[in-house]
Amino acid sequence: MAGLGQEMKDLDKRAFGGLVWLLASMGVLLFLPAWTLDYREAWIFLVVFSASVLAITLYLMKNDPRLLERRMHSGPGAEKEGSQKVIQFIATIAFIAVIVLPAMDHRFAWSVAPLYAVVAGDVFVALGMLVIFLVFKENTFASATIEVDSGQKVISSGPYALVRHPMYLGALIMLLGVAPALGSWFGLFAAIPLALVIVWRLLDEEEFLARSLPGYSEYRNKVKYRLVPFIW
């Protein structure tokens, strides 16, 4: 029992350490290209994003530490499928561009998003994170990598009753909000490659799950839409 308690403490420490590293990295990606700390939109975005991630992390610590551990193993090196290693590498570069390009836009004033767009962008970021939270709440097997775990089953309730990949829907909603939240219209161009990578990952994941997860083919026939309800 004591050993299990120590493992939980170690997991919590690693989770908080990863969160601090993520936020510090995003701060560098925002303020270094902007070449100023006087970037109000970036500070507000960081507050919205970090509060959302912290809330999800605390929830998983208390209610689903196994999923928290799964989510901590991410990135190209953690993937088992060769195609997903490539996809994740491209996704990482694309995500960096999503953060850096609006910061450069702020520095060189290529475009200026009005206040209502900034507010809407932050709302989209929070809404996207809320969708991701609902996915985690519904599906304890929502790993950061493409895999089928022991005892895993098809989830068809909650957000999975609407689309087959609700976590990617949440990521896409958040993605659309980042540039305007950072006061940039020009930064939306960086969202296009990452959105395409999300679709690529989704399609590759579907083929893997159809081969590896019993019942997934039937679920795919039952829930028509992959990513966006009533559209695709």
FILO-57416 format. One record per residue (C-alpha): x, y negated, z. Coordinates in steps of 0.25 Angstrom, whole numbers, padded with zeros to 4 digits, always signed. Example, Ala and Ser with C-alpha at 12.3 -4.5 7.8 and 13.67 -1.06 7.14 Angstrom:
<selos>
+0049+0018+0031+0055+0004+0029
</selos>
This chain:
<selos>
+0000+0000+0000+0011-0009+0004+0018-0006-0010+0005-0010-0017+0004-0023-0010+0019-0026-0014+0016-0023-0028+0004-0032-0028+0013-0043-0022+0024-0041-0033+0013-0041-0044+0007-0054-0038+0021-0060-0038+0024-0056-0052+0011-0062-0057+0013-0075-0050+0027-0075-0055+0022-0073-0069+0012-0084-0068+0022-0094-0063+0031-0090-0075+0020-0091-0085+0016-0105-0080+0030-0110-0079+0033-0105-0094+0020-0112-0099+0025-0125-0092+0038-0124-0099+0031-0122-0112+0022-0134-0110+0031-0144-0104+0044-0142-0111+0038-0143-0125+0030-0155-0120+0043-0161-0114+0035-0167-0103+0028-0163-0090+0018-0175-0093+0008-0165-0100-0005-0165-0093-0012-0155-0102-0001-0145-0100-0002-0146-0084-0017-0144-0085-0016-0133-0094-0006-0126-0085-0015-0128-0073-0027-0122-0080-0018-0110-0086-0011-0107-0073-0024-0108-0064-0030-0098-0074-0019-0088-0074-0017-0089-0059-0032-0086-0056-0031-0074-0065-0018-0070-0059-0024-0071-0045-0036-0063-0049-0028-0052-0055-0019-0052-0042-0031-0049-0034-0040-0041-0043-0032-0034-0053-0017-0033-0050-0015-0022-0061-0020-0031-0072-0011-0042-0067+0001-0033-0068-0004-0029-0082-0005-0044-0086+0009-0047-0081+0015-0037-0091+0014-0045-0104+0022-0050-0116+0028-0043-0128+0037-0035-0119+0026-0029-0111+0018-0024-0124+0019-0010-0128+0013-0011-0142+0024-0016-0152+0013-0025-0159+0009-0031-0146+0024-0035-0143+0024-0043-0155+0011-0049-0153+0014-0053-0139+0028-0059-0143+0021-0068-0153+0010-0071-0143+0020-0076-0133+0026-0085-0144+0013-0090-0148+0008-0093-0133+0021-0101-0131+0017-0109-0144+0003-0112-0138+0009-0118-0126+0021-0125-0132+0014-0132-0144+0004-0140-0136+0016-0145-0127+0024-0149-0140+0011-0156-0145+0010-0164-0132+0025-0168-0133+0024-0172-0148+0009-0177-0148+0005-0169-0160-0009-0168-0155-0017-0173-0143-0029-0165-0138-0039-0173-0131-0043-0171-0116-0056-0163-0120-0047-0153-0128-0037-0152-0116-0049-0149-0107-0055-0139-0116-0041-0133-0118-0040-0131-0103-0054-0125-0102-0050-0115-0114-0038-0111-0106-0046-0108-0093-0057-0101-0101-0047-0092-0108-0041-0088-0095-0054-0086-0089-0057-0076-0100-0044-0069-0098-0048-0068-0083-0061-0062-0086-0053-0052-0095-0044-0048-0083-0056-0047-0074-0063-0037-0083-0051-0029-0088-0040-0024-0079-0033-0018-0091-0031-0032-0098-0016-0030-0099-0006-0040-0105-0001-0030-0114-0008-0021-0124-0009-0007-0117-0019+0003-0112-0018+0006-0097-0021+0019-0090-0036+0019-0087-0039+0007-0096-0053+0006-0101-0060-0003-0111-0066-0015-0105-0079-0020-0111-0085-0028-0101-0084-0043-0097-0076-0051-0108-0073-0038-0115-0088-0037-0119-0087-0049-0127-0073-0047-0134-0063-0036-0135-0052-0045-0131-0057-0056-0121-0043-0058-0115-0038-0063-0129-0050-0072-0130-0047-0078-0117-0032-0080-0122-0038-0086-0135-0047-0096-0127-0035-0100-0119-0026-0101-0131-0036-0111-0138-0036-0120-0125-0021-0121-0123-0017-0132-0134-0029-0141-0131-0026-0140-0116-0012-0144-0118-0017-0156-0126-0014-0151-0140-0021-0148-0152-0009-0145-0160-0006-0133-0150-0018-0126-0155-0010-0122-0167-0001-0113-0158-0014-0106-0153-0016-0100-0167-0005-0090-0167-0007-0085-0153-0022-0083-0156-0018-0075-0168-0008-0067-0159-0020-0064-0150-0028-0059-0161-0017-0050-0166-0014-0045-0152-0029-0042-0150-0030-0034-0163-0018-0026-0160-0023-0023-0146-0037-0018-0151-0030-0008-0160-0022-0003-0148-0034-0002-0139-0042+0005-0149-0031+0016-0150-0027+0016-0135-0040+0013-0126-0051+0023-0126-0064+0016-0129-0058+0003-0135-0063+0006-0149-0077+0008-0144-0076-0006-0136-0071-0012-0149-0083-0008-0156-0092-0013-0145-0086-0027-0143-0086-0033-0157-0077-0046-0154-0062-0045-0152-0059-0059-0147-0070-0070-0149-0084-0066-0146-0093-0067-0159-0081-0070-0168-0070-0059-0168
</selos>
